[in-house]
Amino acid sequence: MPTRKNIFLAVVCFYFVSASILYISDIYSKNVYYTKKIKKQQYMHKAARFFGEIIVDAVMLHVKLISMRSVHIITGFTPFYLASRMADERIQANFYDKSTHKNIYQLPQKCHDIAHYGIGVPMVFLSSLAVWGWNEDLRTTARIFAIGLPFVHSGKDIIKKLRFKSCLRPWNERFNKKHRSSGGFPSGHMANVVYMTTLFGMRHGPAWGIPLGLFASFVFADFLNCNRHYLSQLVAGGCLGMLFAYAANTVISQKLEARWSVECITTPCDTTAFKVAYRF
């Protein structure tokens, strides 16, 4: 039979073991809670920093559009645009028969499909380099390129809302025979290919510029051949793309040359701090 002393010792041991288990469990729960809280705050800071940098870069891209460089580009393109505007109808007459409402002397349909849909392949590939590019310059170039793409697209859409004669597309068998379609000025596809060709050509040399330039030339020739755009509309699209390319190049150069950096971090003590760094 257990004695009172043994029962008392057993109760005391049970109490201390239970208290120890509860204490350890409480400490573990607090550690898990604070660890999860810190990780959550870190994720939130990283997300805020990521989207904040995108907003800042997008603003800076548009700020750099307003520069003397842009004035020089527009001034340089203006004579070519005016000359091509006067030659639009004569050039288009070589690829369209008005009496039969048919396109003539056309490239194979596959060429038209590649020019129209294939442009998305280099755009996606070049944008993805922001994640897996093999050096900082390439990753930064790809990142700013991706940020600028929607603005190139929206910029040409805003211009296309204007209603004037230069916006009318050339006669085309796929369009109405009596009423000409609008929305041709400027060429969005041409703006995109010139944007990526100029930007990557300036940043990374002929190894990038030549292949992209050949593809841009192909898109230019195909869209002129299939009566999708007048020559002047393609020239205007190229001007828009080049404006964004030079602005993006300026933003990239400033980001890579910047030595000061400020970062918001979360410390192990569950406090928020700012880290200021300077590269020598």
Secondary structure, 3 states (H helix, E strand, C coil): CCCHHHHHHHHHHHHHHHHHHHHHHHHHHHHHHHHHHHHHHHHHHHHHHHHHHHHHHHHHHHHHHCCHHHHHHHHHHHHHHHHHHHHHHHHHCCCEECCCCEECCCCCHHHHHHHHHCCHHHHHHHHHHHHHCCCHHHHHHHHHHHHHHHHHHHHHHHHHCCCCHHHCCCCCCCCCCCCCCCCCCCCHHHHHHHHHHHHHHHHHCHHHHHHHHHHHHHHHHHHHHCCCCCHHHHHHHHHHHHHHHHHHHHHHHHHHHCCEEEEEEECCCCCEEEEEEECC
